[in-house]
Amino acid sequence: MAQGTIRGKSLKVVAVDVADGMITINPLFLKKFDKDMLKELNEHLNKAMTAARNEKVMPNDPVSLRKRNLKLQRLNNAMIILKHIAREKRIPL
């Protein structure tokens, strides 16, 4: 597998797609990832989560608040699954 890419996309784009709901992270998706790719994906998911947290949202705008919370939820779930897979493979993140 090419270094730092999956299905022709960089891992940074994969993290953004996870936040937008285009890609779902699951154990089958992560099965082909090696140690370095798991670490790099973890870094990009952390950066995407930080960017989602820093989005300016008006408290009286429920639609944008819901979109931001959905992004954070998707990223958090992806990170939980990623950390579980890394623990099973005994890869320190």
Secondary structure, DSSP 8 states (H G I E B T S, - for coil): --TTEETTEEHHHHHHHHHHTSS---HHHHTT--HHHHHHHHHHHHHHHHHHHTS---TT-HHHHHHHHHHHHHHHHHHHHHHHHHHHTT---
